[in-house]
């Protein structure tokens, strides 16, 4: 009996196997291919849309669904956009000959939508028969806050001239007889006096370079002196420039060598140029070693002293000053107790030559530890000189002014104006420090052990990452407007927020970083920028409009340049907003647009690709009454 049962079961199995197989020459059915990959589309059961706390706004979509079995995996996801609708297709793949359980396998996938540049409005997201919607309250565009094109109206004019000195004799025991225009050198012998006179000719065909920022900076322009030795650089924007003549470069070496400079040390003149300013007489004197022939020039009359007095300094000549430019403009904020250098570029508007016996002298006001000093060179009528005075800011907050004049070698003081009786001055503001706030222990500090307290921006232009105890904010593309990510801390009205920022190895111009405070939503609030060239600005952003509260302003409290650490603080209470840098108050405003909100961090780049700023710590103190 048992044998009969076994035989029946074997017959049934054989019939089933025969029915499920394909005969010779038959194609496999499409539902069960042998080998290869089966491609399909995932089953979507739910769509969730998340608008991230950044600006410009970023939108992520979370897709939930099921895979057909344990052998099916997700493949490519495609997103198409048109007419305010995003269609998402989540692909799947499965080995055709795999044997797996038929139980559904749940999955979740998050994808980012490309919403940059979209207009305000309602949008639909569709995937696998499911839909969801989201709303952009304002146009999602980069803030249009670039500075206007600087005025290119400044000009530098100058001349390269042959500073004539010829010496006869001096060999075989004969006395040296210098010509008019010679002075005795400190180390012995004679050289040209550095004073441009009407009979001294220009030098033609010499290359003059204009460099940007410093005498080692990038070449911004090149010109050759004309037949009278004149040159000019026109249509310049305000900034620092170096006018440079290299006597060893071609073709200059074949024209100038051998010889040496009598004015403008090493042939480099560093200038600060204001908007629309013209520097009219940047003159370079060159003394040829073997020119002219002593027989062709008038010998110098013997004098009692070792140095001939320049003929331009007659008893009846006049002294007067023309103002050209300055550094540390009026009401610049300086750190209490810090050293800073005030510079004036002055033009000789009189008929006397200013010799090194002339001095810059303190007259009245706050001396700020400045010292009287002799001029560094002779300055002929029409020439300019840059005068530097090192000063020490007072320890107590306030506005301080010190007035200065020049003093001739005879002890007579003179200055600006028609009567040469007006002073030139320095005026700075020394502000209170953070220590005056009596803050105590912060209510919250983030040492950036992780990034859990922040929205970490990540797009084609900007990326935030947390590593090694700091937040790195990177502007990936030069020309990127600032973008910010908010903290997850709740909205607060009155607080003091402080962060420690360190710039990376490249940091130039208006590359910038800073804070957003009192943000009622991710695309509004008060924005504070610190730039790599030592400036700051404050503006209000309402999601579509830039409202300047304080334009770019230089502050000596800011440590400019790469690899520099700045402690930046924002004090917000009521309608009063204060900005501190390195514990020094540099700005105070009264504004009533936003009374509470979250805070965030930001970065933007004007000049540098992959501009990095590292934030080592953020703290805040509640300012509750």
Secondary structure, DSSP 4 states (H G I P E B T S, - for coil): -HHHHHHHHHHHHHHHHHHHSPPTTPPPPGGG-SSSEEEEEPEEEEEEEEE-SEES--EEEEEEEEESSTT-EEEEEEEEEETTEEEEEEEEEEETT-------EEEEEEEEE--TTPPSEEEEEEETTEEEEEEESS-------PPPPPP--EEEEEEEEE----EE--STTPPPEEBTTEEE-TTSSEEE-S---TTSPB--S-EEEEEESSTTS-EEEEEE--TTSEEEEEEEPSEEEEEE--TTSTTHHHHH-SEEESSSGGGEEEEEE-TT-EEEEEEEEEEESS-S-GGGSPBPPP-SSSSPPPTT--TT----EEEEEESS-TTEEE-TT-EEEEEEEEEE-SSSPB-TT-EEEEEEE--TT---EE-SS-B-TT-EEEEEEEEE--SS-EEEEEEEEEE-TTS-EE-BTTTT-B-EEEEEEE--BGGGG---S-SEEE--SSSTTB---BSSSEEEEEETTEEEEEE-STTPPPEEEEBSSPPBSSEEEEEEEEE-S---TT-EEEEEEEESSTT-EEEEEEETTSEEEEEEE-SS-EEEEEEEEEBTTS--STT-EEEEEEEEETTEEEEEETTEEEEEEE--S---BEEEEEEE-SS-TTEEEEEEEEEEEE---
